[in-house]
Structure formats: C-alpha cells, structure tokens
Amino acid sequence: MSENHMMDPVTALENVLQRIDRAAAEARRQTADVTLVAVSKTYEAAHILPILGAGQRVFGENRVQEAKAKWPELKRQFPDIVLHLIGPLQSNKAGEAVALFDCIETIDRPKIAVAVAAEMAKQGRKLELFVQINTGEEPQKAGIAPKDAPAFVAYCRDELKLAIAGLMCIPPAEDMPAPHFALLAKMAGELGLSKLSMGMSADFECAVSLGATHVRVGSAIFGVRQ
Ligand SMILES: *Cc1c(COP(=O)(O)O)cnc(C)c1O
C-alpha cells in the first residue's frame, strides 16, 4: 500500500495492526493468534525506538552482525523484546545468534540444526525454532525442499532433540503467494507443527487468511529500504 510511504512509522504500524485485525476477523481467526514481526533490517535504533514506544515488541532482523550492533542496547532498555532471526545463518555465527535472538526462523540444513542445538545446550538457552521451507524450490534460495521436510523435522526432533515450533517460507517474488502459503499450512498440519511464519508487506493479509501465526512486515512499517 503506497499510502504507507507517506505515513510516520507509528501510524504505519497502527495501520498494519488494523489490517491484521481485519484479515483475522474475515478468516474467523483471533487477532491474538497472529504475531506481527516488525522487520527492522537496515533501520537504526533511532528509527526503531518510536515503534518500541508504541508497544511493538517482536522484531525481525536478517543479519547477525547488524543485529548485534543495535539490539543488545535496545534489549537492555526493553527487556521484553522478542528478536527473530529471519535471514540465513552461517554455522560460525550460531553462537552469537543463539546468544542474541529469541527465535531462529531459518533452520534450513542439518549443519545449522546441529550448530544451533549445540549452542543452545552450551549456553543454556532455549530458542523458538522454525524450519525454512523452499516452497518454490528455487535453486538460489535457502530452505528445505518440501519433499525433504518430514525427514528433516524428524531428524531435528529425534536425533538432535530440537523442538521445532513451525515452518517459515519466502515465496518466489514472481509467483502469486497464496499457493505457497497454502502448501506451507498443509505441510505444518501434516507434521503436527502449530506455527507458520509467512507473509510480508505485500501479502500479509493473504497469509493471515491462510493461517499465518507470524507475519514479517518491514517496509509497510518503516518505509521502503534504501
Ligand atoms: C526483509 C524481509 C521481510 C520484510 O519484507 P517487507 O517486504 O519489507 O515487508 C520479511 N521476511 C524476510 C525473510 C525478509 O528478509
């Protein structure tokens, strides 16, 4: 919605929350069952503080280094912040990621699952974890192929004793998102997973209508990134 570009971020946040509310009501779902993950990547603390002031507490970042530069101080000021990693994780950053984030949405290969499991044990921290599914089977995109998801989730659960909360996807930019969201919801149902992270600024209402429990919205709140 281009109108958001003209809004200050707090008004834009309220607008997004209202749209989530409406989409949930239309789908006969509870608004409380949909968590807005405000994606603050590329925006500095000065831009994030007003959004915190408006009561938003769940945020998403896609890079560990960038998040490390701004979130420790913000977390000191607002201890109830919940920080989601929504970008690919390298295994050599697993320690830093487990220390800083509360949720990792991008568990996308055995090596990362092993590294995160080891770090959670070592640090005595329990993060919420999502498996990223490459619903469009795009070669350049991270994520587990849909056909490999059952074995991967079973491996995390049985071999690594990792609790997987749900699934996450980023549909191909050129596709209609609805079939991807529907596929993710169907897969989560079959795997007995209750959480679904899907939907961004352009399509979060569609995602809510198809069962998203987490929508990741950046530019519709903070404005278009440079
Ligand atoms: C940047 C990003 C978003 C937010 O995208 P917008 O279109 O700005 O809402 C959501 N999910 C992921 C994984 C991202 O990297």
The ligand as an SDF file (V2000), in Angstrom:
LIG
                    3D

 15 15  0  0  0  0  0  0  0  0999 V2000
   13.0970   -8.1390    4.5460 C   0  0  0  0  0  0  0  0  0  0  0  0
   12.3010   -9.3480    4.8760 C   0  0  0  0  0  0  0  0  0  0  0  0
   10.9420   -9.2520    5.2050 C   0  0  0  0  0  0  0  0  0  0  0  0
   10.1700   -7.9550    5.1870 C   0  0  0  0  0  0  0  0  0  0  0  0
    9.9390   -7.5600    3.8730 O   0  0  0  0  0  0  0  0  0  0  0  0
    8.9650   -6.3160    3.5450 P   0  0  0  0  0  0  0  0  0  0  0  0
    8.5610   -6.5780    2.1410 O   0  0  0  0  0  0  0  0  0  0  0  0
    9.7750   -5.0930    3.7120 O   0  0  0  0  0  0  0  0  0  0  0  0
    7.8360   -6.3910    4.4780 O   0  0  0  0  0  0  0  0  0  0  0  0
   10.2730  -10.4180    5.5470 C   0  0  0  0  0  0  0  0  0  0  0  0
   10.8950  -11.6140    5.5630 N   0  0  0  0  0  0  0  0  0  0  0  0
   12.2010  -11.7500    5.2620 C   0  0  0  0  0  0  0  0  0  0  0  0
   12.8290  -13.0900    5.3180 C   0  0  0  0  0  0  0  0  0  0  0  0
   12.9530  -10.6240    4.9030 C   0  0  0  0  0  0  0  0  0  0  0  0
   14.2560  -10.7720    4.6080 O   0  0  0  0  0  0  0  0  0  0  0  0
  1  2  1  0
  2  3  1  0
  2 14  2  0
  3  4  1  0
  3 10  2  0
  4  5  1  0
  5  6  1  0
  6  7  2  0
  6  8  1  0
  6  9  1  0
 10 11  1  0
 11 12  2  0
 12 13  1  0
 12 14  1  0
 14 15  1  0
M  END
$$$$
